[in-house]
Amino acid sequence: MSTIRLHETTTSTPEQFVAGLTDFGPGRSKLFGRSADKYLKVHDRGPTQADVTEGSGGIWERLHYDWSDPNRVVMTTTDSNTWGGASGHTYTFTPRSDGRTDLDVVVVREGKNLKGRALGGVLGIVGKRVLGKTLAQTVKAIEARNDASPGVTS
């Protein structure tokens, strides 16, 4: 099992970032490079939760999203062709006094088969660099989206 901890600082508010994380519409891949539109399927969505399948490159997972806490989004893997056990993602937002937001992300990857265990092992070695780059791209994309829609937070 691999646990990867990432940190970014963003000009987006927690509300704006949660709005990006929970936008399951077309074009999601522009915000999240590892979420190809062809894999995206929303099974259920409520005011503070969703059940969504997404993925890319032959790897998919079904995630239960919970954003009932305005400063945290917990994504729990409920099914996958690669990941099982305690797999998932947690995004925690801490507003700063300068108007920016600290973003801490924890990604847990527990392989459920040979492919998953192999990928989990690789992520344990290079995951922080690879996923950190992807997170930085997501932060920039959400900031650009917010800059294009001033005053819109959801």
PEZI-V809922 format. One record per residue. N is the residue number from 1. RES is the residue in three letters. SS is DSSP state (hx for helix, st for strand, lp for the rest). NEAR is the number of other ideal C-beta (glycine too) atoms within 8 Angstrom. Layout:
# PEZI-V809922
n=N res=RES ss=SS near=NEAR
n=N res=RES ss=SS near=NEAR
This chain:
# PEZI-V809922
n=1 res=MET ss=lp near=9
n=2 res=SER ss=st near=12
n=3 res=THR ss=st near=8
n=4 res=ILE ss=st near=12
n=5 res=ARG ss=st near=8
n=6 res=LEU ss=st near=12
n=7 res=HIS ss=st near=8
n=8 res=GLU ss=st near=10
n=9 res=THR ss=st near=8
n=10 res=THR ss=st near=11
n=11 res=THR ss=lp near=7
n=12 res=SER ss=lp near=12
n=13 res=THR ss=lp near=8
n=14 res=PRO ss=hx near=11
n=15 res=GLU ss=hx near=9
n=16 res=GLN ss=hx near=12
n=17 res=PHE ss=hx near=15
n=18 res=VAL ss=hx near=13
n=19 res=ALA ss=hx near=10
n=20 res=GLY ss=hx near=13
n=21 res=LEU ss=hx near=10
n=22 res=THR ss=lp near=10
n=23 res=ASP ss=lp near=8
n=24 res=PHE ss=lp near=9
n=25 res=GLY ss=lp near=5
n=26 res=PRO ss=lp near=4
n=27 res=GLY ss=lp near=7
n=28 res=ARG ss=hx near=13
n=29 res=SER ss=hx near=10
n=30 res=LYS ss=hx near=5
n=31 res=LEU ss=hx near=12
n=32 res=PHE ss=lp near=8
n=33 res=GLY ss=lp near=8
n=34 res=ARG ss=lp near=8
n=35 res=SER ss=lp near=13
n=36 res=ALA ss=lp near=11
n=37 res=ASP ss=hx near=9
n=38 res=LYS ss=hx near=4
n=39 res=TYR ss=hx near=11
n=40 res=LEU ss=lp near=12
n=41 res=LYS ss=st near=7
n=42 res=VAL ss=st near=9
n=43 res=HIS ss=st near=7
n=44 res=ASP ss=st near=7
n=45 res=ARG ss=st near=8
n=46 res=GLY ss=lp near=6
n=47 res=PRO ss=lp near=3
n=48 res=THR ss=lp near=6
n=49 res=GLN ss=st near=12
n=50 res=ALA ss=st near=11
n=51 res=ASP ss=st near=12
n=52 res=VAL ss=st near=13
n=53 res=THR ss=st near=12
n=54 res=GLU ss=st near=14
n=55 res=GLY ss=st near=12
n=56 res=SER ss=st near=11
n=57 res=GLY ss=lp near=6
n=58 res=GLY ss=lp near=6
n=59 res=ILE ss=st near=10
n=60 res=TRP ss=st near=11
n=61 res=GLU ss=st near=14
n=62 res=ARG ss=st near=12
n=63 res=LEU ss=st near=14
n=64 res=HIS ss=st near=10
n=65 res=TYR ss=st near=13
n=66 res=ASP ss=st near=11
n=67 res=TRP ss=lp near=13
n=68 res=SER ss=lp near=5
n=69 res=ASP ss=lp near=6
n=70 res=PRO ss=lp near=7
n=71 res=ASN ss=lp near=8
n=72 res=ARG ss=st near=10
n=73 res=VAL ss=st near=12
n=74 res=VAL ss=st near=10
n=75 res=MET ss=st near=12
n=76 res=THR ss=st near=9
n=77 res=THR ss=st near=12
n=78 res=THR ss=st near=7
n=79 res=ASP ss=st near=6
n=80 res=SER ss=st near=13
n=81 res=ASN ss=lp near=7
n=82 res=THR ss=lp near=12
n=83 res=TRP ss=st near=13
n=84 res=GLY ss=lp near=9
n=85 res=GLY ss=lp near=7
n=86 res=ALA ss=lp near=6
n=87 res=SER ss=lp near=12
n=88 res=GLY ss=st near=11
n=89 res=HIS ss=st near=11
n=90 res=THR ss=st near=10
n=91 res=TYR ss=st near=12
n=92 res=THR ss=st near=10
n=93 res=PHE ss=st near=12
n=94 res=THR ss=st near=8
n=95 res=PRO ss=st near=7
n=96 res=ARG ss=lp near=9
n=97 res=SER ss=lp near=3
n=98 res=ASP ss=lp near=4
n=99 res=GLY ss=lp near=5
n=100 res=ARG ss=lp near=8
n=101 res=THR ss=st near=14
n=102 res=ASP ss=st near=10
n=103 res=LEU ss=st near=14
n=104 res=ASP ss=st near=10
n=105 res=VAL ss=st near=13
n=106 res=VAL ss=st near=11
n=107 res=VAL ss=st near=13
n=108 res=VAL ss=st near=12
n=109 res=ARG ss=st near=15
n=110 res=GLU ss=lp near=13
n=111 res=GLY ss=st near=16
n=112 res=LYS ss=lp near=9
n=113 res=ASN ss=lp near=7
n=114 res=LEU ss=hx near=6
n=115 res=LYS ss=hx near=9
n=116 res=GLY ss=hx near=15
n=117 res=ARG ss=hx near=9
n=118 res=ALA ss=hx near=9
n=119 res=LEU ss=hx near=12
n=120 res=GLY ss=hx near=14
n=121 res=GLY ss=hx near=10
n=122 res=VAL ss=hx near=9
n=123 res=LEU ss=hx near=14
n=124 res=GLY ss=hx near=7
n=125 res=ILE ss=hx near=6
n=126 res=VAL ss=hx near=7
n=127 res=GLY ss=hx near=13
n=128 res=LYS ss=hx near=9
n=129 res=ARG ss=hx near=7
n=130 res=VAL ss=hx near=9
n=131 res=LEU ss=hx near=12
n=132 res=GLY ss=hx near=9
n=133 res=LYS ss=hx near=8
n=134 res=THR ss=hx near=10
n=135 res=LEU ss=hx near=12
n=136 res=ALA ss=hx near=9
n=137 res=GLN ss=hx near=9
n=138 res=THR ss=hx near=12
n=139 res=VAL ss=hx near=12
n=140 res=LYS ss=hx near=8
n=141 res=ALA ss=hx near=11
n=142 res=ILE ss=hx near=14
n=143 res=GLU ss=hx near=11
n=144 res=ALA ss=hx near=8
n=145 res=ARG ss=hx near=10
n=146 res=ASN ss=hx near=12
n=147 res=ASP ss=hx near=7
n=148 res=ALA ss=hx near=5
n=149 res=SER ss=lp near=7
n=150 res=PRO ss=lp near=5
n=151 res=GLY ss=lp near=4
n=152 res=VAL ss=lp near=6
n=153 res=THR ss=lp near=7
n=154 res=SER ss=lp near=6
